Amino acid sequence: MNKLDYEVILFDLDGTLTDSIDGIVNAVCYACKELGIRIPTQEELLEFIGPPMTYSFTTHFGLEGEELEKAIDLYHVYYTDRGWKENRVIDGIVPMLEELKAKNKRMALCTNKPEHYAQQIMDLFGLTEYMEFIGGSSYEADRMDKWKVIKHTLDSMDVKDKNTAVMVGDRHFDVEGADRVGVKTIGVTFGYGTRQELENAGAILVVDTPQEITGLF
């Protein structure tokens, strides 16, 4: 297989660089208990990883208005206190980043997680040094959709030619968001999505390990 010649690599965070399921699930369950609504099933909880929390609470519980705002606030109460630290770097990620850095790839984080949480997590695990930019969502900046975060990240890096960039992510939200901006996606199965989900969404390649990503470039 010919090597990919993308200059810029955008990485999702949850399920792509770190395994963050515990913190997210615990925060969602905390919010549900405080609101007095049912606890989501394990399958439903997995669906909370990837999209904005406003989308997930609306989709699964039909919350809107003040109820939705309260759910989000409660989620952040738990996540701010300890949820963001209930996390770990996925095996093989650091060697992958080291090798890509040695190949002079420009790398950036591109996540739907609020930008301040993303920065905290990257700093906690020593991953910030590999990234040229940390891109995350922002309610204040009207940057809650994945495609808006991707566009913001590319604009901040002054990437003029979208064909020089590729997204790496584990959910269909990553693929669809990147496609809307004109960027292709490499899917990974070591996160929270399936190969079928990623292929159906239009990922150009799907890999099973971080080492495979390094070998593509």
C-alpha positions as CSV (number, residue, x, y, z in Angstrom):
1,M,0.0,0.0,0.0
2,N,1.2,3.5,-0.9
3,K,2.0,5.8,2.0
4,L,-0.4,8.6,2.7
5,D,1.0,12.0,2.1
6,Y,-1.2,14.1,4.4
7,E,0.8,16.9,6.2
8,V,-1.7,17.6,8.9
9,I,-3.3,15.0,11.2
10,L,-6.3,15.9,13.3
11,F,-7.0,13.6,16.3
12,D,-10.2,13.1,18.1
13,L,-9.8,12.6,21.9
14,D,-12.3,10.3,23.5
15,G,-11.8,6.8,22.1
16,T,-9.0,7.8,19.9
17,L,-6.2,9.1,22.1
18,T,-7.7,8.3,25.5
19,D,-10.2,5.8,27.0
20,S,-12.5,8.3,28.8
21,I,-15.6,6.1,29.2
22,D,-15.6,6.0,33.0
23,G,-15.6,9.7,33.6
24,I,-18.3,10.4,30.9
25,V,-20.6,7.6,32.0
26,N,-20.2,8.5,35.7
27,A,-21.0,12.1,35.0
28,V,-24.1,11.2,32.9
29,C,-25.4,8.8,35.6
30,Y,-24.8,11.5,38.3
31,A,-26.9,14.0,36.3
32,C,-29.7,11.5,35.8
33,K,-29.8,10.6,39.5
34,E,-29.9,14.2,40.5
35,L,-32.7,14.9,38.0
36,G,-34.6,11.8,39.1
37,I,-34.7,10.3,35.6
38,R,-33.9,6.8,34.5
39,I,-30.3,5.7,34.2
40,P,-29.4,4.9,30.6
41,T,-28.6,1.4,29.5
42,Q,-25.0,0.5,28.8
43,E,-25.7,0.7,25.1
44,E,-27.2,4.1,25.5
45,L,-24.3,5.3,27.6
46,L,-21.9,4.5,24.8
47,E,-23.9,6.8,22.6
48,F,-23.0,9.7,24.9
49,I,-19.4,9.5,23.9
50,G,-18.7,11.5,20.8
51,P,-21.5,14.0,20.2
52,P,-22.2,17.2,22.2
53,M,-23.9,16.5,25.6
54,T,-26.8,18.7,24.5
55,Y,-27.5,16.4,21.6
56,S,-27.2,13.2,23.7
57,F,-29.5,14.4,26.5
58,T,-32.1,15.6,24.0
59,T,-31.9,12.5,21.9
60,H,-32.2,10.0,24.7
61,F,-34.4,11.8,27.2
62,G,-36.2,14.5,25.1
63,L,-34.9,17.2,27.4
64,E,-35.1,20.8,26.3
65,G,-35.0,24.3,27.7
66,E,-34.4,24.6,31.4
67,E,-34.4,20.9,32.0
68,L,-31.7,20.4,29.4
69,E,-29.6,23.2,30.9
70,K,-29.9,21.7,34.3
71,A,-28.8,18.3,33.0
72,I,-25.8,19.8,31.4
73,D,-24.9,21.8,34.5
74,L,-25.1,18.6,36.7
75,Y,-23.0,16.7,34.2
76,H,-20.3,19.4,34.5
77,V,-20.5,19.4,38.3
78,Y,-19.3,15.8,38.3
79,Y,-17.0,16.0,35.3
80,T,-15.3,19.2,36.6
81,D,-14.7,17.7,40.0
82,R,-13.3,14.3,39.0
83,G,-14.8,12.9,35.7
84,W,-12.1,14.4,33.5
85,K,-9.4,12.5,35.5
86,E,-11.3,9.2,35.2
87,N,-9.4,8.5,32.0
88,R,-6.3,6.8,30.6
89,V,-4.1,7.0,27.5
90,I,-4.8,4.2,25.1
91,D,-2.0,1.7,24.7
92,G,0.3,2.6,21.9
93,I,-0.7,6.2,21.5
94,V,2.5,7.8,22.8
95,P,4.8,5.8,20.6
96,M,2.5,6.6,17.6
97,L,2.7,10.3,18.4
98,E,6.5,10.1,18.8
99,E,6.9,8.5,15.4
100,L,4.6,10.9,13.6
101,K,6.4,13.8,15.2
102,A,9.7,12.3,14.0
103,K,8.1,12.2,10.5
104,N,7.5,16.0,10.8
105,K,3.7,15.7,10.7
106,R,1.7,18.7,12.0
107,M,-0.7,17.3,14.6
108,A,-3.7,18.8,16.4
109,L,-6.4,17.8,18.8
110,C,-9.9,18.1,17.4
111,T,-12.6,17.1,19.9
112,N,-16.2,17.8,20.7
113,K,-15.2,18.0,24.3
114,P,-15.2,21.6,25.7
115,E,-11.8,23.1,25.0
116,H,-10.8,23.7,28.6
117,Y,-11.4,20.0,29.5
118,A,-9.5,18.9,26.4
119,Q,-6.5,21.1,27.4
120,Q,-6.6,19.8,31.0
121,I,-6.7,16.1,29.9
122,M,-3.9,16.6,27.3
123,D,-1.7,18.4,29.9
124,L,-2.5,15.7,32.5
125,F,-1.1,12.9,30.2
126,G,1.7,14.9,28.7
127,L,0.2,14.8,25.2
128,T,0.1,18.6,24.6
129,E,3.7,18.7,23.5
130,Y,2.8,16.7,20.4
131,M,0.1,19.0,19.3
132,E,0.4,22.3,17.3
133,F,-3.1,23.2,18.4
134,I,-5.8,22.0,20.9
135,G,-9.2,22.4,19.3
136,G,-12.4,21.8,21.3
137,S,-16.0,22.8,21.4
138,S,-17.2,26.1,22.8
139,Y,-20.8,27.1,23.6
140,E,-19.9,30.8,23.8
141,A,-18.3,30.7,20.3
142,D,-21.2,28.7,18.8
143,R,-18.8,25.8,18.1
144,M,-20.7,22.7,19.3
145,D,-20.8,20.7,16.1
146,K,-17.8,18.5,15.1
147,W,-17.5,20.2,11.7
148,K,-17.3,23.6,13.4
149,V,-14.5,22.3,15.6
150,I,-12.6,20.9,12.7
151,K,-13.0,24.1,10.7
152,H,-11.8,26.2,13.7
153,T,-8.8,23.9,14.2
154,L,-7.8,24.1,10.5
155,D,-8.3,27.9,10.4
156,S,-6.3,28.3,13.6
157,M,-3.4,26.3,12.0
158,D,-3.7,28.4,8.8
159,V,-4.3,25.2,6.7
160,K,-5.4,26.6,3.3
161,D,-5.6,23.3,1.4
162,K,-8.0,20.8,3.1
163,N,-6.5,18.0,0.9
164,T,-3.4,18.2,3.0
165,A,-5.3,17.3,6.2
166,V,-6.8,14.1,7.5
167,M,-9.0,13.4,10.5
168,V,-8.5,10.4,12.8
169,G,-11.5,9.3,14.9
170,D,-13.6,6.5,16.3
171,R,-17.2,7.5,15.6
172,H,-19.3,8.4,12.6
173,F,-19.6,12.0,14.0
174,D,-15.9,12.4,13.2
175,V,-16.3,11.1,9.7
176,E,-19.4,13.2,8.9
177,G,-18.0,16.3,10.5
178,A,-14.7,16.1,8.6
179,D,-16.6,15.4,5.3
180,R,-18.7,18.5,5.7
181,V,-15.4,20.5,5.9
182,G,-13.9,18.7,2.9
183,V,-11.5,16.5,4.9
184,K,-11.1,12.7,4.7
185,T,-11.1,10.4,7.8
186,I,-9.2,7.4,9.0
187,G,-11.4,5.4,11.4
188,V,-10.1,3.5,14.4
189,T,-11.7,0.5,16.0
190,F,-9.9,0.7,19.4
191,G,-12.4,3.4,20.5
192,Y,-16.2,3.3,20.9
193,G,-17.3,2.9,17.3
194,T,-17.4,-0.2,15.1
195,R,-15.7,-0.9,11.8
196,Q,-19.1,-1.1,10.1
197,E,-20.2,2.3,11.6
198,L,-17.0,4.0,10.4
199,E,-17.1,2.4,6.9
200,N,-20.7,3.2,6.4
201,A,-20.0,6.8,7.4
202,G,-17.3,7.0,4.6
203,A,-14.0,6.6,6.3
204,I,-11.3,6.1,3.7
205,L,-9.5,3.5,5.9
206,V,-10.2,1.8,9.2
207,V,-7.4,0.5,11.4
208,D,-7.3,-1.6,14.6
209,T,-4.2,-0.3,16.4
210,P,-2.3,3.0,16.8
211,Q,0.7,1.3,15.3
212,E,-1.2,0.9,12.0
213,I,-1.7,4.6,11.9
214,T,2.0,5.2,12.1
215,G,2.6,2.7,9.2
216,L,0.2,4.6,7.0
217,F,2.5,7.7,6.7
